[in-house]
Amino acid sequence: MNKKMWVLSGILLAAVFFGFEAFAMVVSMKTYNVGYILGAASFFGAVLMGARNE
């Protein structure tokens, strides 16, 4: 995959993690903020992947 697809998939994965965390909050599940941590890590990784020079 090219760099744009890696960045897009990283951002979409972060959105999925944040969405899961929001859903868990609505149904009162305990997630211990794992979704926020994984979402932030995925987003940060996507930003780093996009900023990297070839």
PQR file of N, CA, C, O and H, with PARSE charges and radii, in Angstrom:
ATOM      1  N   MET A   1       0.839  -1.182   0.000 -0.4000 1.5000
ATOM      2  CA  MET A   1       0.000   0.000   0.000 -0.0000 2.0000
ATOM      3  C   MET A   1       0.888   1.250   0.000  0.5500 1.7000
ATOM      4  O   MET A   1       1.979   1.266   0.569 -0.5500 1.4000
ATOM      5  N   ASN A   2       0.392   2.266  -0.641 -0.4000 1.5000
ATOM      6  CA  ASN A   2       1.163   3.502  -0.639 -0.0000 2.0000
ATOM      7  C   ASN A   2       0.925   4.276   0.653  0.5500 1.7000
ATOM      8  O   ASN A   2       0.100   3.890   1.482 -0.5500 1.4000
ATOM      9  H   ASN A   2      -0.495   2.254  -1.103  0.4000 1.0000
ATOM     10  N   LYS A   3       1.658   5.369   0.807 -0.4000 1.5000
ATOM     11  CA  LYS A   3       1.661   6.095   2.071 -0.0000 2.0000
ATOM     12  C   LYS A   3       0.297   6.697   2.395  0.5500 1.7000
ATOM     13  O   LYS A   3      -0.100   6.719   3.560 -0.5500 1.4000
ATOM     14  H   LYS A   3       2.328   5.682   0.133  0.4000 1.0000
ATOM     15  N   LYS A   4      -0.426   7.183   1.393 -0.4000 1.5000
ATOM     16  CA  LYS A   4      -1.732   7.782   1.643 -0.0000 2.0000
ATOM     17  C   LYS A   4      -2.724   6.760   2.192  0.5500 1.7000
ATOM     18  O   LYS A   4      -3.538   7.087   3.055 -0.5500 1.4000
ATOM     19  H   LYS A   4      -0.103   7.165   0.446  0.4000 1.0000
ATOM     20  N   MET A   5      -2.659   5.540   1.701 -0.4000 1.5000
ATOM     21  CA  MET A   5      -3.571   4.507   2.194 -0.0000 2.0000
ATOM     22  C   MET A   5      -3.227   4.108   3.620  0.5500 1.7000
ATOM     23  O   MET A   5      -4.130   3.822   4.407 -0.5500 1.4000
ATOM     24  H   MET A   5      -1.997   5.275   1.000  0.4000 1.0000
ATOM     25  N   TRP A   6      -1.941   4.081   3.977 -0.4000 1.5000
ATOM     26  CA  TRP A   6      -1.543   3.789   5.351 -0.0000 2.0000
ATOM     27  C   TRP A   6      -2.066   4.859   6.300  0.5500 1.7000
ATOM     28  O   TRP A   6      -2.569   4.548   7.380 -0.5500 1.4000
ATOM     29  H   TRP A   6      -1.208   4.314   3.338  0.4000 1.0000
ATOM     30  N   VAL A   7      -1.945   6.124   5.893 -0.4000 1.5000
ATOM     31  CA  VAL A   7      -2.422   7.225   6.732 -0.0000 2.0000
ATOM     32  C   VAL A   7      -3.936   7.162   6.877  0.5500 1.7000
ATOM     33  O   VAL A   7      -4.464   7.324   7.977 -0.5500 1.4000
ATOM     34  H   VAL A   7      -1.536   6.376   5.016  0.4000 1.0000
ATOM     35  N   LEU A   8      -4.630   6.930   5.779 -0.4000 1.5000
ATOM     36  CA  LEU A   8      -6.087   6.845   5.830 -0.0000 2.0000
ATOM     37  C   LEU A   8      -6.549   5.688   6.697  0.5500 1.7000
ATOM     38  O   LEU A   8      -7.476   5.846   7.491 -0.5500 1.4000
ATOM     39  H   LEU A   8      -4.201   6.800   4.885  0.4000 1.0000
ATOM     40  N   SER A   9      -5.922   4.532   6.559 -0.4000 1.5000
ATOM     41  CA  SER A   9      -6.326   3.389   7.372 -0.0000 2.0000
ATOM     42  C   SER A   9      -5.999   3.617   8.846  0.5500 1.7000
ATOM     43  O   SER A   9      -6.743   3.154   9.711 -0.5500 1.4000
ATOM     44  H   SER A   9      -5.169   4.404   5.914  0.4000 1.0000
ATOM     45  N   GLY A  10      -4.913   4.312   9.155 -0.4000 1.5000
ATOM     46  CA  GLY A  10      -4.595   4.632  10.544 -0.0000 2.0000
ATOM     47  C   GLY A  10      -5.611   5.569  11.158  0.5500 1.7000
ATOM     48  O   GLY A  10      -6.006   5.389  12.310 -0.5500 1.4000
ATOM     49  H   GLY A  10      -4.309   4.688   8.453  0.4000 1.0000
ATOM     50  N   ILE A  11      -6.040   6.568  10.404 -0.4000 1.5000
ATOM     51  CA  ILE A  11      -7.035   7.516  10.910 -0.0000 2.0000
ATOM     52  C   ILE A  11      -8.396   6.827  11.063  0.5500 1.7000
ATOM     53  O   ILE A  11      -9.107   7.071  12.038 -0.5500 1.4000
ATOM     54  H   ILE A  11      -5.719   6.715   9.468  0.4000 1.0000
ATOM     55  N   LEU A  12      -8.755   5.976  10.112 -0.4000 1.5000
ATOM     56  CA  LEU A  12     -10.021   5.239  10.236 -0.0000 2.0000
ATOM     57  C   LEU A  12      -9.996   4.276  11.417  0.5500 1.7000
ATOM     58  O   LEU A  12     -11.005   4.106  12.101 -0.5500 1.4000
ATOM     59  H   LEU A  12      -8.178   5.778   9.320  0.4000 1.0000
ATOM     60  N   LEU A  13      -8.865   3.655  11.656 -0.4000 1.5000
ATOM     61  CA  LEU A  13      -8.731   2.767  12.809 -0.0000 2.0000
ATOM     62  C   LEU A  13      -8.868   3.553  14.109  0.5500 1.7000
ATOM     63  O   LEU A  13      -9.487   3.076  15.060 -0.5500 1.4000
ATOM     64  H   LEU A  13      -8.045   3.793  11.100  0.4000 1.0000
ATOM     65  N   ALA A  14      -8.301   4.741  14.154 -0.4000 1.5000
ATOM     66  CA  ALA A  14      -8.450   5.595  15.337 -0.0000 2.0000
ATOM     67  C   ALA A  14      -9.914   5.959  15.547  0.5500 1.7000
ATOM     68  O   ALA A  14     -10.388   5.979  16.683 -0.5500 1.4000
ATOM     69  H   ALA A  14      -7.798   5.129  13.382  0.4000 1.0000
ATOM     70  N   ALA A  15     -10.635   6.245  14.467 -0.4000 1.5000
ATOM     71  CA  ALA A  15     -12.058   6.569  14.586 -0.0000 2.0000
ATOM     72  C   ALA A  15     -12.848   5.377  15.108  0.5500 1.7000
ATOM     73  O   ALA A  15     -13.782   5.554  15.891 -0.5500 1.4000
ATOM     74  H   ALA A  15     -10.250   6.229  13.545  0.4000 1.0000
ATOM     75  N   VAL A  16     -12.491   4.174  14.692 -0.4000 1.5000
ATOM     76  CA  VAL A  16     -13.161   2.976  15.183 -0.0000 2.0000
ATOM     77  C   VAL A  16     -12.914   2.805  16.679  0.5500 1.7000
ATOM     78  O   VAL A  16     -13.840   2.488  17.426 -0.5500 1.4000
ATOM     79  H   VAL A  16     -11.733   4.030  14.057  0.4000 1.0000
ATOM     80  N   PHE A  17     -11.683   3.009  17.122 -0.4000 1.5000
ATOM     81  CA  PHE A  17     -11.373   2.885  18.549 -0.0000 2.0000
ATOM     82  C   PHE A  17     -12.122   3.929  19.372  0.5500 1.7000
ATOM     83  O   PHE A  17     -12.673   3.608  20.425 -0.5500 1.4000
ATOM     84  H   PHE A  17     -10.930   3.266  16.516  0.4000 1.0000
ATOM     85  N   PHE A  18     -12.147   5.181  18.897 -0.4000 1.5000
ATOM     86  CA  PHE A  18     -12.867   6.221  19.622 -0.0000 2.0000
ATOM     87  C   PHE A  18     -14.375   5.944  19.622  0.5500 1.7000
ATOM     88  O   PHE A  18     -15.053   6.189  20.620 -0.5500 1.4000
ATOM     89  H   PHE A  18     -11.700   5.442  18.042  0.4000 1.0000
ATOM     90  N   GLY A  19     -14.888   5.438  18.513 -0.4000 1.5000
ATOM     91  CA  GLY A  19     -16.302   5.083  18.448 -0.0000 2.0000
ATOM     92  C   GLY A  19     -16.658   3.952  19.391  0.5500 1.7000
ATOM     93  O   GLY A  19     -17.716   3.976  20.020 -0.5500 1.4000
ATOM     94  H   GLY A  19     -14.337   5.239  17.703  0.4000 1.0000
ATOM     95  N   PHE A  20     -15.788   2.965  19.494 -0.4000 1.5000
ATOM     96  CA  PHE A  20     -16.026   1.878  20.438 -0.0000 2.0000
ATOM     97  C   PHE A  20     -16.043   2.399  21.872  0.5500 1.7000
ATOM     98  O   PHE A  20     -16.855   1.966  22.690 -0.5500 1.4000
ATOM     99  H   PHE A  20     -14.929   2.946  18.983  0.4000 1.0000
ATOM    100  N   GLU A  21     -15.151   3.318  22.165 -0.4000 1.5000
ATOM    101  CA  GLU A  21     -15.096   3.873  23.516 -0.0000 2.0000
ATOM    102  C   GLU A  21     -16.368   4.670  23.823  0.5500 1.7000
ATOM    103  O   GLU A  21     -16.879   4.605  24.941 -0.5500 1.4000
ATOM    104  H   GLU A  21     -14.491   3.669  21.502  0.4000 1.0000
ATOM    105  N   ALA A  22     -16.875   5.410  22.858 -0.4000 1.5000
ATOM    106  CA  ALA A  22     -18.123   6.150  23.048 -0.0000 2.0000
ATOM    107  C   ALA A  22     -19.301   5.189  23.232  0.5500 1.7000
ATOM    108  O   ALA A  22     -20.161   5.414  24.084 -0.5500 1.4000
ATOM    109  H   ALA A  22     -16.460   5.463  21.950  0.4000 1.0000
ATOM    110  N   PHE A  23     -19.338   4.125  22.437 -0.4000 1.5000
ATOM    111  CA  PHE A  23     -20.398   3.120  22.571 -0.0000 2.0000
ATOM    112  C   PHE A  23     -20.330   2.446  23.940  0.5500 1.7000
ATOM    113  O   PHE A  23     -21.360   2.210  24.571 -0.5500 1.4000
ATOM    114  H   PHE A  23     -18.639   3.942  21.745  0.4000 1.0000
ATOM    115  N   ALA A  24     -19.129   2.140  24.393 -0.4000 1.5000
ATOM    116  CA  ALA A  24     -18.966   1.498  25.697 -0.0000 2.0000
ATOM    117  C   ALA A  24     -19.427   2.420  26.819  0.5500 1.7000
ATOM    118  O   ALA A  24     -19.962   1.955  27.825 -0.5500 1.4000
ATOM    119  H   ALA A  24     -18.292   2.331  23.880  0.4000 1.0000
ATOM    120  N   MET A  25     -19.221   3.720  26.652 -0.4000 1.5000
ATOM    121  CA  MET A  25     -19.671   4.662  27.664 -0.0000 2.0000
ATOM    122  C   MET A  25     -21.203   4.693  27.725  0.5500 1.7000
ATOM    123  O   MET A  25     -21.779   4.811  28.807 -0.5500 1.4000
ATOM    124  H   MET A  25     -18.786   4.098  25.834  0.4000 1.0000
ATOM    125  N   VAL A  26     -21.857   4.589  26.572 -0.4000 1.5000
ATOM    126  CA  VAL A  26     -23.319   4.628  26.528 -0.0000 2.0000
ATOM    127  C   VAL A  26     -23.924   3.404  27.205  0.5500 1.7000
ATOM    128  O   VAL A  26     -24.914   3.520  27.926 -0.5500 1.4000
ATOM    129  H   VAL A  26     -21.389   4.494  25.693  0.4000 1.0000
ATOM    130  N   VAL A  27     -23.341   2.246  26.979 -0.4000 1.5000
ATOM    131  CA  VAL A  27     -23.894   1.022  27.555 -0.0000 2.0000
ATOM    132  C   VAL A  27     -23.243   0.653  28.890  0.5500 1.7000
ATOM    133  O   VAL A  27     -23.447  -0.451  29.393 -0.5500 1.4000
ATOM    134  H   VAL A  27     -22.536   2.152  26.393  0.4000 1.0000
ATOM    135  N   SER A  28     -22.477   1.552  29.453 -0.4000 1.5000
ATOM    136  CA  SER A  28     -21.858   1.398  30.775 -0.0000 2.0000
ATOM    137  C   SER A  28     -20.944   0.184  30.877  0.5500 1.7000
ATOM    138  O   SER A  28     -20.986  -0.552  31.862 -0.5500 1.4000
ATOM    139  H   SER A  28     -22.311   2.449  29.044  0.4000 1.0000
ATOM    140  N   MET A  29     -20.124  -0.020  29.863 -0.4000 1.5000
ATOM    141  CA  MET A  29     -19.107  -1.068  29.922 -0.0000 2.0000
ATOM    142  C   MET A  29     -17.827  -0.484  30.493  0.5500 1.7000
ATOM    143  O   MET A  29     -17.538   0.698  30.307 -0.5500 1.4000
ATOM    144  H   MET A  29     -20.090   0.578  29.062  0.4000 1.0000
ATOM    145  N   LYS A  30     -17.065  -1.312  31.187 -0.4000 1.5000
ATOM    146  CA  LYS A  30     -15.757  -0.869  31.669 -0.0000 2.0000
ATOM    147  C   LYS A  30     -14.709  -1.225  30.619  0.5500 1.7000
ATOM    148  O   LYS A  30     -14.512  -2.395  30.293 -0.5500 1.4000
ATOM    149  H   LYS A  30     -17.300  -2.272  31.338  0.4000 1.0000
ATOM    150  N   THR A  31     -14.045  -0.205  30.100 -0.4000 1.5000
ATOM    151  CA  THR A  31     -12.998  -0.446  29.106 -0.0000 2.0000
ATOM    152  C   THR A  31     -11.642   0.012  29.599  0.5500 1.7000
ATOM    153  O   THR A  31     -10.627  -0.259  28.957 -0.5500 1.4000
ATOM    154  H   THR A  31     -14.205   0.746  30.365  0.4000 1.0000
ATOM    155  N   TYR A  32     -11.607   0.702  30.727 -0.4000 1.5000
ATOM    156  CA  TYR A  32     -10.365   1.217  31.299 -0.0000 2.0000
ATOM    157  C   TYR A  32      -9.609   2.099  30.310  0.5500 1.7000
ATOM    158  O   TYR A  32      -8.378   2.123  30.308 -0.5500 1.4000
ATOM    159  H   TYR A  32     -12.432   0.923  31.248  0.4000 1.0000
ATOM    160  N   ASN A  33     -10.349   2.821  29.472 -0.4000 1.5000
ATOM    161  CA  ASN A  33      -9.810   3.795  28.500 -0.0000 2.0000
ATOM    162  C   ASN A  33      -8.858   3.181  27.474  0.5500 1.7000
ATOM    163  O   ASN A  33      -8.016   3.881  26.912 -0.5500 1.4000
ATOM    164  H   ASN A  33     -11.348   2.801  29.475  0.4000 1.0000
ATOM    165  N   VAL A  34      -8.986   1.897  27.231 -0.4000 1.5000
ATOM    166  CA  VAL A  34      -8.124   1.248  26.234 -0.0000 2.0000
ATOM    167  C   VAL A  34      -8.405   1.795  24.836  0.5500 1.7000
ATOM    168  O   VAL A  34      -7.479   1.963  24.043 -0.5500 1.4000
ATOM    169  H   VAL A  34      -9.670   1.328  27.688  0.4000 1.0000
ATOM    170  N   GLY A  35      -9.675   2.076  24.526 -0.4000 1.5000
ATOM    171  CA  GLY A  35     -10.021   2.613  23.215 -0.0000 2.0000
ATOM    172  C   GLY A  35      -9.401   3.965  22.956  0.5500 1.7000
ATOM    173  O   GLY A  35      -8.955   4.253  21.846 -0.5500 1.4000
ATOM    174  H   GLY A  35     -10.427   1.940  25.170  0.4000 1.0000
ATOM    175  N   TYR A  36      -9.373   4.810  24.003 -0.4000 1.5000
ATOM    176  CA  TYR A  36      -8.748   6.128  23.843 -0.0000 2.0000
ATOM    177  C   TYR A  36      -7.250   5.988  23.615  0.5500 1.7000
ATOM    178  O   TYR A  36      -6.677   6.682  22.775 -0.5500 1.4000
ATOM    179  H   TYR A  36      -9.735   4.576  24.905  0.4000 1.0000
ATOM    180  N   ILE A  37      -6.623   5.099  24.356 -0.4000 1.5000
ATOM    181  CA  ILE A  37      -5.175   4.910  24.228 -0.0000 2.0000
ATOM    182  C   ILE A  37      -4.825   4.367  22.849  0.5500 1.7000
ATOM    183  O   ILE A  37      -3.915   4.870  22.190 -0.5500 1.4000
ATOM    184  H   ILE A  37      -7.089   4.535  25.038  0.4000 1.0000
ATOM    185  N   LEU A  38      -5.555   3.332  22.412 -0.4000 1.5000
ATOM    186  CA  LEU A  38      -5.279   2.755  21.092 -0.0000 2.0000
ATOM    187  C   LEU A  38      -5.627   3.729  19.967  0.5500 1.7000
ATOM    188  O   LEU A  38      -4.926   3.781  18.957 -0.5500 1.4000
ATOM    189  H   LEU A  38      -6.294   2.923  22.948  0.4000 1.0000
ATOM    190  N   GLY A  39      -6.696   4.494  20.134 -0.4000 1.5000
ATOM    191  CA  GLY A  39      -7.065   5.482  19.123 -0.0000 2.0000
ATOM    192  C   GLY A  39      -6.024   6.574  18.987  0.5500 1.7000
ATOM    193  O   GLY A  39      -5.667   6.968  17.877 -0.5500 1.4000
ATOM    194  H   GLY A  39      -7.265   4.451  20.955  0.4000 1.0000
ATOM    195  N   ALA A  40      -5.535   7.063  20.121 -0.4000 1.5000
ATOM    196  CA  ALA A  40      -4.498   8.100  20.074 -0.0000 2.0000
ATOM    197  C   ALA A  40      -3.209   7.554  19.473  0.5500 1.7000
ATOM    198  O   ALA A  40      -2.540   8.242  18.701 -0.5500 1.4000
ATOM    199  H   ALA A  40      -5.825   6.743  21.023  0.4000 1.0000
ATOM    200  N   ALA A  41      -2.862   6.321  19.825 -0.4000 1.5000
ATOM    201  CA  ALA A  41      -1.648   5.720  19.270 -0.0000 2.0000
ATOM    202  C   ALA A  41      -1.778   5.510  17.762  0.5500 1.7000
ATOM    203  O   ALA A  41      -0.830   5.739  17.011 -0.5500 1.4000
ATOM    204  H   ALA A  41      -3.405   5.763  20.452  0.4000 1.0000
ATOM    205  N   SER A  42      -2.950   5.078  17.330 -0.4000 1.5000
ATOM    206  CA  SER A  42      -3.172   4.868  15.901 -0.0000 2.0000
ATOM    207  C   SER A  42      -3.122   6.192  15.139  0.5500 1.7000
ATOM    208  O   SER A  42      -2.519   6.278  14.069 -0.5500 1.4000
ATOM    209  H   SER A  42      -3.720   4.892  17.940  0.4000 1.0000
ATOM    210  N   PHE A  43      -3.758   7.219  15.696 -0.4000 1.5000
ATOM    211  CA  PHE A  43      -3.744   8.522  15.038 -0.0000 2.0000
ATOM    212  C   PHE A  43      -2.331   9.092  14.990  0.5500 1.7000
ATOM    213  O   PHE A  43      -1.905   9.623  13.965 -0.5500 1.4000
ATOM    214  H   PHE A  43      -4.248   7.150  16.566  0.4000 1.0000
ATOM    215  N   PHE A  44      -1.610   8.982  16.097 -0.4000 1.5000
ATOM    216  CA  PHE A  44      -0.238   9.489  16.137 -0.0000 2.0000
ATOM    217  C   PHE A  44       0.652   8.725  15.159  0.5500 1.7000
ATOM    218  O   PHE A  44       1.505   9.316  14.497 -0.5500 1.4000
ATOM    219  H   PHE A  44      -1.956   8.551  16.930  0.4000 1.0000
ATOM    220  N   GLY A  45       0.452   7.417  15.070 -0.4000 1.5000
ATOM    221  CA  GLY A  45       1.212   6.625  14.102 -0.0000 2.0000
ATOM    222  C   GLY A  45       0.906   7.012  12.668  0.5500 1.7000
ATOM    223  O   GLY A  45       1.802   7.042  11.824 -0.5500 1.4000
ATOM    224  H   GLY A  45      -0.241   6.937  15.608  0.4000 1.0000
ATOM    225  N   ALA A  46      -0.366   7.311  12.386 -0.4000 1.5000
ATOM    226  CA  ALA A  46      -0.740   7.727  11.033 -0.0000 2.0000
ATOM    227  C   ALA A  46      -0.119   9.075  10.687  0.5500 1.7000
ATOM    228  O   ALA A  46       0.323   9.295   9.559 -0.5500 1.4000
ATOM    229  H   ALA A  46      -1.094   7.286  13.072  0.4000 1.0000
ATOM    230  N   VAL A  47      -0.090   9.981  11.675 -0.4000 1.5000
ATOM    231  CA  VAL A  47       0.530  11.292  11.431 -0.0000 2.0000
ATOM    232  C   VAL A  47       2.025  11.134  11.180  0.5500 1.7000
ATOM    233  O   VAL A  47       2.579  11.773  10.285 -0.5500 1.4000
ATOM    234  H   VAL A  47      -0.449   9.802  12.591  0.4000 1.0000
ATOM    235  N   LEU A  48       2.676  10.287  11.968 -0.4000 1.5000
ATOM    236  CA  LEU A  48       4.107  10.061  11.762 -0.0000 2.0000
ATOM    237  C   LEU A  48       4.383   9.398  10.413  0.5500 1.7000
ATOM    238  O   LEU A  48       5.364   9.717   9.741 -0.5500 1.4000
ATOM    239  H   LEU A  48       2.226   9.769  12.695  0.4000 1.0000
ATOM    240  N   MET A  49       3.500   8.468  10.026 -0.4000 1.5000
ATOM    241  CA  MET A  49       3.669   7.808   8.736 -0.0000 2.0000
ATOM    242  C   MET A  49       3.510   8.806   7.595  0.5500 1.7000
ATOM    243  O   MET A  49       4.231   8.735   6.600 -0.5500 1.4000
ATOM    244  H   MET A  49       2.703   8.209  10.572  0.4000 1.0000
ATOM    245  N   GLY A  50       2.570   9.733   7.739 -0.4000 1.5000
ATOM    246  CA  GLY A  50       2.366  10.737   6.699 -0.0000 2.0000
ATOM    247  C   GLY A  50       3.472  11.770   6.638  0.5500 1.7000
ATOM    248  O   GLY A  50       3.757  12.311   5.570 -0.5500 1.4000
ATOM    249  H   GLY A  50       1.985   9.791   8.548  0.4000 1.0000
ATOM    250  N   ALA A  51       4.103  12.051   7.777 -0.4000 1.5000
ATOM    251  CA  ALA A  51       5.146  13.071   7.809 -0.0000 2.0000
ATOM    252  C   ALA A  51       6.525  12.529   7.400  0.5500 1.7000
ATOM    253  O   ALA A  51       7.467  13.291   7.180 -0.5500 1.4000
ATOM    254  H   ALA A  51       3.871  11.612   8.644  0.4000 1.0000
ATOM    255  N   ARG A  52       6.616  11.226   7.306 -0.4000 1.5000
ATOM    256  CA  ARG A  52       7.916  10.620   6.989 -0.0000 2.0000
ATOM    257  C   ARG A  52       8.306  10.887   5.538  0.5500 1.7000
ATOM    258  O   ARG A  52       7.473  10.804   4.636 -0.5500 1.4000
ATOM    259  H   ARG A  52       5.851  10.607   7.485  0.4000 1.0000
ATOM    260  N   ASN A  53       9.559  11.201   5.328 -0.4000 1.5000
ATOM    261  CA  ASN A  53      10.077  11.422   3.971 -0.0000 2.0000
ATOM    262  C   ASN A  53      10.492  10.107   3.346  0.5500 1.7000
ATOM    263  O   ASN A  53      10.981   9.205   4.027 -0.5500 1.4000
ATOM    264  H   ASN A  53      10.236  11.267   6.061  0.4000 1.0000
ATOM    265  N   GLU A  54      10.295  10.010   2.067 -0.4000 1.5000
ATOM    266  CA  GLU A  54      10.698   8.789   1.348 -0.0000 2.0000
ATOM    267  C   GLU A  54      12.116   8.921   0.881  0.5500 1.7000
ATOM    268  O   GLU A  54      12.647   8.004   0.255 -0.5500 1.4000
ATOM    269  H   GLU A  54       9.898  10.742   1.514  0.4000 1.0000
TER
END
